[in-house]
């Protein structure tokens, strides 16, 4: 078998030079097309379509707030920065942004759904259905029926979960949870809509819920001994091993009270 014939050096050099020139021209052509696309008015952002939940912000208001912050055209606009700009608008929890050729952006929004007020009275923070804190004008929502939760900010989800566990328990008493606080020392404090305050002690739902259940199941019977109804409850301390202490309007008593936990 004969060995392949090697091309002369000058031929190989010409072929290599031609290849380099071809690649260079191709790169230059692509770069020129990109430069043309970046500069051509056809691809300047012409419209932003907003869809999804806009109960607290009209689409026109959202566009007016965000559009001045956008930089670039259809190809160069930063979608991450655009998403953050929309999510910085009050009531917007999440935004999804995508391009629509040749010069549009389409934005899908999810708003916060408030389930509770957060912190001190008069504040502007709320808790959404995911247990996340957000800032908003409480006047934009019917807040009269919302409970007030409080605690360390990083435990908002835990506080909301405890509220959801406790709220149904007091309904048989024709009472409702109006406030729930997790103190800095890890103790739970619950306020009812009749003004009564309950000290629940420390622990997770597995520890606190049984105390409240025991209290609810026996309160009507205990109150009736003194001619009172559950609505006459003023305060209760559930931080006992096998009982609780309570105050009724015009009456004071202590149910079995071993050493506190």
C-alpha positions as CSV (number, residue, x, y, z in Angstrom):
1,X,0.0,0.0,0.0
2,X,1.5,3.3,-1.0
3,X,1.9,6.1,1.5
4,X,-0.4,9.2,1.1
5,X,1.2,12.0,-0.9
6,X,1.8,15.0,1.3
7,X,0.8,18.3,-0.2
8,X,3.5,20.9,-0.7
9,X,4.0,23.4,2.1
10,X,2.8,26.4,0.0
11,X,-0.5,24.6,-0.9
12,X,-1.1,23.7,2.8
13,X,-0.4,27.3,3.8
14,X,-2.8,28.6,1.2
15,X,-5.5,26.2,2.4
16,X,-5.0,27.3,6.0
17,X,-5.0,30.9,5.1
18,X,-8.2,30.5,3.1
19,X,-9.8,28.7,6.1
20,X,-8.8,31.5,8.5
21,X,-10.1,34.1,6.1
22,X,-13.4,32.2,5.7
23,X,-13.9,31.8,9.4
24,X,-13.0,35.5,10.0
25,X,-15.5,36.6,7.4
26,X,-18.2,34.4,8.9
27,X,-17.5,35.8,12.4
28,X,-17.5,39.4,11.0
29,X,-20.8,38.7,9.3
30,X,-22.4,37.3,12.4
31,X,-21.1,40.3,14.4
32,X,-22.4,42.7,11.9
33,X,-25.9,41.0,12.0
34,X,-25.8,41.2,15.8
35,X,-24.8,44.9,15.7
36,X,-27.6,45.5,13.2
37,X,-30.2,43.8,15.3
38,X,-29.1,45.6,18.5
39,X,-29.3,49.0,16.7
40,X,-32.4,48.5,14.5
41,X,-35.5,50.3,15.7
42,X,-37.6,47.2,14.8
43,X,-36.4,45.5,17.9
44,X,-36.8,48.4,20.3
45,X,-39.2,47.3,23.1
46,X,-42.6,48.5,21.9
47,X,-45.0,46.9,24.4
48,X,-45.3,45.0,27.7
49,X,-48.3,42.7,28.1
50,X,-49.2,42.2,31.7
51,X,-51.5,39.2,32.7
52,X,-52.3,37.3,35.7
53,X,-53.4,38.7,39.1
54,X,-53.7,42.5,39.0
55,X,-56.3,43.1,41.7
56,X,-54.2,45.7,43.5
57,X,-52.2,47.1,40.6
58,X,-53.6,47.9,37.2
59,X,-51.6,46.7,34.2
60,X,-51.2,50.4,33.1
61,X,-49.8,51.4,36.5
62,X,-47.4,48.4,36.5
63,X,-46.1,49.3,33.0
64,X,-45.7,52.9,34.0
65,X,-43.7,52.0,37.1
66,X,-41.4,49.4,35.5
67,X,-40.9,50.7,31.9
68,X,-38.5,53.5,32.9
69,X,-36.2,51.0,34.6
70,X,-35.8,48.8,31.5
71,X,-32.6,49.0,29.5
72,X,-31.8,47.6,26.0
73,X,-34.0,46.2,23.3
74,X,-35.7,42.8,22.6
75,X,-32.4,41.0,22.5
76,X,-30.4,42.8,25.2
77,X,-33.0,43.6,27.9
78,X,-32.1,41.8,31.2
79,X,-35.1,39.5,32.0
80,X,-33.9,38.9,35.6
81,X,-33.7,42.6,36.3
82,X,-37.1,43.1,34.7
83,X,-38.6,40.4,36.9
84,X,-37.1,42.0,40.0
85,X,-38.5,45.4,39.0
86,X,-42.0,43.9,38.8
87,X,-41.6,42.0,42.1
88,X,-40.6,45.3,43.8
89,X,-44.0,46.7,43.1
90,X,-46.3,46.5,46.2
91,X,-48.6,43.4,46.3
92,X,-46.6,41.5,43.6
93,X,-45.3,38.2,44.9
94,X,-43.9,36.7,41.8
95,X,-43.4,37.7,38.2
96,X,-42.5,35.6,35.1
97,X,-41.1,37.5,32.1
98,X,-40.5,36.2,28.6
99,X,-39.7,37.8,25.2
100,X,-42.2,37.8,22.3
101,X,-40.6,38.4,18.9
102,X,-39.9,41.0,17.6
103,X,-40.3,43.7,20.3
104,X,-42.6,42.7,23.1
105,X,-42.4,41.4,26.7
106,X,-45.1,39.3,28.3
107,X,-45.3,39.3,32.1
108,X,-47.4,36.9,34.2
109,X,-48.0,38.1,37.8
110,X,-48.9,36.4,41.0
111,X,-50.0,38.7,43.8
112,X,-49.7,38.2,47.6
113,X,-52.9,36.9,49.2
114,X,-52.9,38.3,52.8
115,X,-54.1,36.0,55.5
116,X,-52.9,38.0,58.5
117,X,-51.4,41.3,59.7
118,X,-47.9,41.1,61.1
119,X,-46.2,42.8,64.0
120,X,-47.3,45.9,66.0
121,X,-50.6,47.6,65.3
122,X,-50.3,50.3,62.7
123,X,-47.6,48.6,60.8
124,X,-47.7,47.9,57.1
125,X,-46.5,44.3,57.0
126,X,-48.7,41.3,56.3
127,X,-48.4,37.6,56.0
128,X,-49.4,35.9,52.7
129,X,-50.8,32.4,52.3
130,X,-47.3,30.9,52.1
131,X,-46.2,32.4,55.4
132,X,-44.1,35.0,53.7
133,X,-43.9,38.6,55.0
134,X,-44.6,41.5,52.6
135,X,-45.0,45.3,52.8
136,X,-48.3,46.8,51.6
137,X,-50.8,49.4,52.5
138,X,-53.3,47.8,54.8
139,X,-55.9,50.2,53.5
140,X,-55.8,48.3,50.2
141,X,-57.4,45.2,51.7
142,X,-60.3,44.5,54.0
143,X,-58.2,43.9,57.1
144,X,-60.9,43.9,59.7
145,X,-61.3,40.1,59.5
146,X,-57.6,39.4,59.5
147,X,-55.9,38.1,62.6
148,X,-52.7,39.8,63.9
149,X,-49.7,37.6,64.1
150,X,-46.3,38.5,65.7
151,X,-42.9,36.9,66.4
152,X,-39.4,36.8,65.0
153,X,-39.5,37.5,61.2
154,X,-37.7,34.3,60.3
155,X,-40.4,32.3,62.0
156,X,-43.5,33.8,60.3
157,X,-44.3,30.4,58.6
158,X,-44.2,28.7,62.0
159,X,-46.5,31.3,63.5
160,X,-49.0,31.0,60.6
161,X,-49.0,27.2,60.9
162,X,-49.7,27.5,64.7
163,X,-52.5,29.9,64.0
164,X,-54.1,27.5,61.4
165,X,-53.9,24.7,64.0
166,X,-55.4,26.7,66.9
167,X,-58.1,28.8,65.1
168,X,-60.5,25.9,64.5
169,X,-60.2,24.7,68.1
170,X,-61.9,27.7,69.7
171,X,-64.8,27.9,67.2
172,X,-67.0,25.6,69.4
173,X,-66.8,28.3,72.1
174,X,-68.2,30.9,69.6
175,X,-64.9,32.7,69.9
176,X,-62.3,33.5,67.3
177,X,-58.5,33.9,67.4
178,X,-57.7,37.6,67.0
179,X,-54.0,37.6,67.8
180,X,-51.2,35.1,68.1
181,X,-47.7,36.0,69.3
182,X,-44.5,33.9,69.5
183,X,-42.4,35.8,72.1
184,X,-38.6,36.1,71.9
185,X,-38.4,33.4,74.6
186,X,-40.3,30.9,72.6
187,X,-43.7,31.2,74.4
188,X,-47.0,31.4,72.7
189,X,-49.6,34.0,73.6
190,X,-53.1,34.0,72.1
191,X,-55.8,36.7,72.1
192,X,-59.5,36.0,71.4
193,X,-62.0,38.3,69.9
194,X,-63.7,38.9,73.3
195,X,-60.5,40.4,74.6
196,X,-59.4,37.3,76.5
197,X,-55.7,36.5,76.7
198,X,-54.4,33.0,76.9
199,X,-50.8,32.0,77.9
200,X,-50.1,28.8,76.0
201,X,-46.5,28.2,77.0
202,X,-43.7,26.9,74.9
203,X,-43.5,24.1,72.3
204,X,-44.5,23.1,68.8
205,X,-48.0,22.3,67.6
206,X,-47.7,18.8,68.9
207,X,-47.3,20.1,72.4
208,X,-49.5,23.3,72.4
209,X,-52.6,21.9,70.5
210,X,-53.4,19.3,73.2
211,X,-53.3,22.0,75.9
212,X,-55.8,24.1,74.0
213,X,-58.0,21.1,73.2
214,X,-58.2,20.2,76.9
215,X,-59.0,23.8,77.7
216,X,-61.7,24.1,75.1
217,X,-63.3,20.8,76.1
218,X,-63.7,21.8,79.8
219,X,-64.1,25.6,79.7
220,X,-67.9,25.5,79.3
221,X,-68.3,23.1,82.2
222,X,-66.0,25.1,84.5
223,X,-67.6,28.4,83.6
224,X,-71.1,27.0,84.2
225,X,-70.2,26.2,87.8
226,X,-70.1,29.9,88.4
227,X,-73.0,30.8,86.3
228,X,-70.9,32.0,83.5
229,X,-70.5,31.3,79.8
230,X,-67.2,31.0,77.8
231,X,-67.6,34.6,76.5
232,X,-67.0,35.7,80.1
233,X,-63.4,34.5,79.9
234,X,-60.9,37.2,80.8
235,X,-57.6,35.2,80.8
236,X,-56.2,31.7,81.1
237,X,-52.8,30.2,81.8
238,X,-52.3,26.8,80.1
239,X,-48.7,26.4,81.2
240,X,-49.5,23.6,83.8
241,X,-49.0,19.9,83.5
242,X,-52.5,18.7,84.2
243,X,-54.7,21.7,84.3
244,X,-55.0,25.5,83.8
245,X,-55.7,28.7,85.7
246,X,-58.3,31.0,84.5
247,X,-60.2,34.2,85.2
248,X,-63.9,34.8,84.5
249,X,-65.6,38.1,84.8
250,X,-66.4,38.4,88.4
251,X,-64.9,35.1,89.3
252,X,-61.4,33.7,89.9
253,X,-60.5,30.0,90.1
254,X,-57.7,27.6,89.6
255,X,-58.2,24.1,88.0
256,X,-55.7,21.4,89.1
257,X,-52.4,23.2,89.1
258,X,-49.2,21.1,89.5
259,X,-45.8,22.7,89.0
260,X,-45.5,24.7,85.8
261,X,-43.6,23.4,82.8
